[in-house]
Amino acid sequence: MRAIRGGQIALFLLLLLLILLLALLTTALLDHPALGDFRALVLVGSAVLLIYLYAILVYRGLLYIVPLPHGVVAPHTPQETIANLNILFYLLLFNSLIRTHFIPVPLLRLVYLALGARLGSNTYCAGVMLDPALTEIGSNSIVGHDAVIFAHVIEGDRLELQPVRIGNNVTIDATAVIMAGVQIGDGSIISASAVVTKDSCIGAREVWGGIPARKLKDL
């Protein structure tokens, strides 16, 4: 695994400081005697919520200015910096939000949309998208419980980012793994616990399963 350089960590810490300051200042504005006995509880809850809201705003603003690259990320480049900032945001801020089972699936859809995922209507994810900004899923699709979709490849010191594109009416069963660069056609089914290896191209209305996943049949 390629080390995250000190300058990249320092830049992330500056952004984190900005997020915390904005959250604390906004929380201070909410302080009012009318909150009564619930004042401390309301302010602490508001501060936590605001930290995540400002983190999402700063993260999306950062990706708007410098979008995530596609392909192999060369070391010591601006592309590496934004890729590593994306990793830091996920590991230190969004991982606890995405991986919790306390957020209902319909609300989790809103979290993924806020983080940059492109989701069609009536599409929900009960699993985990590790790279929402590089994930696109069509309408009427479902990602099953504890399934994982990720759009990055880490092989030794090699780092690569490739979008994952999933069509309409796709079913990804529980605990399946979808790797970087995978494309899944409309109406296809990925069986439970299948591992779809990177850059696989699955046609429309196909059933795939196994480790590594392979085509089992046409629908």
ABEGO torsion letter per residue (X at the ends): XBBBBAAAAAAAAAAAAAAAAAAAAAAAAABBAAAEAAAAAAAAAAAAAAAAAAAAAAAAAAAAABBBBBEBBBBGBAAAAAAAAAAAAAAAAAAAAAABAABBAAAAAAAAAAAGBBBBBGBBBABBBABAAABBBBBGBBBBBGBBBBABBBBEABBBBBBBBBBBGBBBBBGBBBBBGBBBBBGBBBBBGBBBBBGBBBBBGBBBBEOBBBBABBX
